[in-house]
Amino acid sequence: MIPAKFFASVGRFPELPDNPRPHIAFVGRSNVGKSSLVNHLANQKKLARISREPGRTQTMNLYDFSGRFFLIDLPGYGYAKTSKTQRENFSEMITEYLSTAKQLRMTFVVIDARIPFSALDEAMMEWLRQNQISFSIIMNKMDKVAPNDAQKLHKLLGEKYPNVKRIEHSIHSGKNQKAIWGAIETALDVRIQ
């Protein structure tokens, strides 16, 4: 497994390190499990800080994967208990990064498969599509979803985003960790593992 370490945490787009290394970004609603996903990909339990309280990731967190690329964990969007100003700042930070970062190679939109597909997730994917930003969908927490509900979610996403790759994922079963790595390798056009 490729070694990974925390690199930096920044609160504004201009504070990103001036480094040409490619970026892979995770974006999703608050409490969707992005930090756990970072830890799972790195095979480390404490690389990314995990909180039971949603809305804790309020910065762009960069993780250095063996000096080959940065994985960027963007702030979660849509958490109601943060102030309206903070939510707008997060939104501005996310959209500025996604539309401006020249190093960005792939965006993964992480959704919680246990709950109905939200208007916030749909708005994010529509914004990515309109801005011609390549993305894939990670259907997280699939171990907690009944087969019938999983089938319905696949059908819905397939109809809305017919050409977008969907990857089921579970940190508990380890489901599709390799598939996510495969998508990252394809985006970077390199063999990592």
VOGU-3710 file (C-alpha; in Angstrom, 3 decimals, decimal comma):
1> mipakffasv> 0,000/0,000/0,000  1,231/3,456/-0,879  2,480/5,467/2,158  0,424/8,548/3,024  0,857/11,442/5,451  -0,941/14,635/6,374  0,575/17,536/4,425  -1,351/20,768/5,110  -4,659/22,283/6,095  -5,720/25,533/4,414
11> grfpelpdnp> -8,725/27,784/4,885  -8,585/29,692/1,601  -7,811/28,699/-1,980  -4,820/31,103/-2,324  -3,171/29,342/0,653  -2,826/26,058/-1,259  0,816/25,013/-1,623  2,428/26,070/-4,888  3,167/22,532/-6,003  2,565/20,974/-9,444
21> rphiafvgrs> 1,747/17,538/-8,015  -1,681/16,286/-9,250  -4,761/16,456/-7,017  -7,589/13,998/-6,385  -10,486/15,674/-4,527  -13,221/14,294/-2,268  -16,350/16,401/-1,935  -19,632/15,590/-0,214  -22,140/16,555/2,419  -21,105/16,878/6,042
31> nvgksslvnh> -20,953/13,548/7,863  -20,849/11,499/4,656  -17,651/9,708/5,716  -14,963/11,420/3,615  -12,366/11,352/6,411  -13,010/7,651/7,062  -12,639/7,043/3,346  -9,254/8,825/3,310  -8,129/6,606/6,203  -9,413/3,485/4,463
41> lanqkklari> -7,558/4,247/1,231  -4,365/4,894/3,182  -4,867/1,834/5,436  -4,392/4,109/8,444  -6,861/4,678/11,260  -5,783/8,178/12,274  -4,481/9,887/9,136  -7,628/12,015/8,742  -9,376/13,190/11,885  -12,825/11,661/12,290
51> srepgrtqtm> -15,545/13,279/14,356  -19,001/12,032/15,251  -20,127/15,625/14,963  -20,903/16,711/11,376  -19,351/19,843/9,921  -15,926/19,383/11,542  -13,891/19,560/8,334  -13,859/23,309/7,798  -10,659/23,529/5,773  -9,146/21,913/2,700
61> nlydfsgrff> -7,003/19,091/4,064  -4,162/17,803/1,890  -2,739/14,297/2,220  0,520/13,419/0,512  0,444/9,961/-1,046  4,097/8,955/-1,391  5,049/12,224/-3,081  3,011/11,206/-6,136  -0,237/13,102/-5,638  -2,287/15,012/-3,092
71> lidlpgygya> -5,645/13,754/-1,946  -7,744/16,812/-1,033  -10,545/16,418/1,514  -12,805/19,426/0,919  -15,138/20,822/3,605  -18,504/19,107/3,849  -21,386/21,101/2,455  -24,873/21,597/3,793  -24,474/21,184/7,533  -27,226/23,261/9,138
81> ktsktqrenf> -25,548/23,910/12,519  -22,713/25,923/11,021  -23,540/29,578/10,557  -24,977/30,801/7,247  -21,776/32,800/6,675  -19,617/29,710/7,271  -21,759/27,634/4,916  -21,388/30,284/2,220  -17,614/30,395/2,826  -17,399/26,615/2,511
91> semiteylst> -19,397/26,752/-0,705  -17,178/29,512/-2,073  -14,024/27,619/-1,047  -15,241/24,393/-2,669  -16,356/25,962/-5,949  -13,251/28,167/-6,216  -11,011/25,153/-5,691  -12,891/22,873/-8,102  -13,109/25,480/-10,863  -9,585/26,909/-10,469
101> akqlrmtfvv> -7,101/24,257/-9,281  -4,969/23,403/-12,315  -3,624/20,281/-10,587  -7,084/18,708/-10,181  -7,342/15,412/-12,082  -10,470/13,815/-10,586  -13,283/14,734/-8,229  -15,092/12,058/-6,272  -18,537/13,062/-5,026  -19,093/10,973/-1,891
111> idaripfsal> -22,739/10,276/-1,056  -24,287/8,432/1,879  -26,084/5,473/0,317  -28,269/4,997/3,419  -30,274/8,168/2,927  -32,280/9,478/-0,037  -30,260/11,193/-2,759  -30,262/14,824/-1,675  -30,891/18,077/-3,507  -27,478/19,278/-2,285
121> deammewlrq> -25,697/16,311/-3,892  -27,683/16,811/-7,074  -26,814/20,525/-7,131  -23,114/19,708/-6,694  -23,139/17,162/-9,523  -25,053/19,518/-11,814  -22,544/22,278/-11,059  -19,635/19,911/-11,844  -21,297/18,842/-15,085  -22,037/22,419/-16,180
131> nqisfsiimn> -18,439/23,395/-15,442  -17,124/20,343/-17,327  -15,302/18,987/-14,274  -14,790/15,234/-14,433  -16,269/13,363/-11,486  -17,145/9,906/-10,224  -19,610/8,962/-7,495  -18,651/6,976/-4,411  -21,736/5,399/-2,843  -20,500/5,216/0,735
141> kmdkvapnda> -21,730/3,072/3,659  -23,157/0,423/1,319  -22,871/-2,264/3,998  -25,859/-0,628/5,714  -28,118/-0,618/2,634  -30,658/-3,314/1,747  -30,124/-4,865/-1,724  -33,453/-3,494/-2,976  -32,565/0,049/-1,869  -29,096/-0,272/-3,438
151> qklhkllgek> -30,718/-1,275/-6,714  -33,052/1,744/-6,595  -30,131/4,102/-5,929  -28,134/2,660/-8,845  -31,163/3,071/-11,116  -31,689/6,694/-10,029  -28,016/7,649/-10,445  -27,751/5,759/-13,719  -30,708/7,681/-15,152  -29,474/11,075/-13,928
161> ypnvkriehs> -25,779/10,547/-14,722  -25,564/7,806/-17,370  -21,879/8,306/-18,193  -20,616/8,816/-14,637  -18,731/6,002/-12,905  -20,355/4,772/-9,667  -18,382/2,877/-7,034  -20,002/1,188/-4,048  -17,884/1,463/-0,906  -17,799/0,284/2,687
171> ihsgknqkai> -14,970/0,830/5,148  -16,239/-2,077/7,243  -16,180/-4,732/4,538  -13,370/-3,103/2,565  -15,673/-3,208/-0,433  -14,208/-1,669/-3,589  -11,127/-0,060/-2,095  -9,277/-1,411/-5,151  -11,912/0,008/-7,507  -11,362/3,495/-6,050
181> wgaietaldv> -7,611/3,082/-6,427  -8,188/1,968/-10,021  -10,191/5,124/-10,751  -7,428/7,253/-9,188  -4,777/5,511/-11,298  -6,839/6,064/-14,448  -7,246/9,775/-13,607  -3,512/10,155/-12,967  -2,569/7,881/-15,884  -0,064/6,028/-13,693
191> riq> 0,162/2,691/-11,920  0,390/3,428/-8,180  -0,062/0,141/-6,364
//
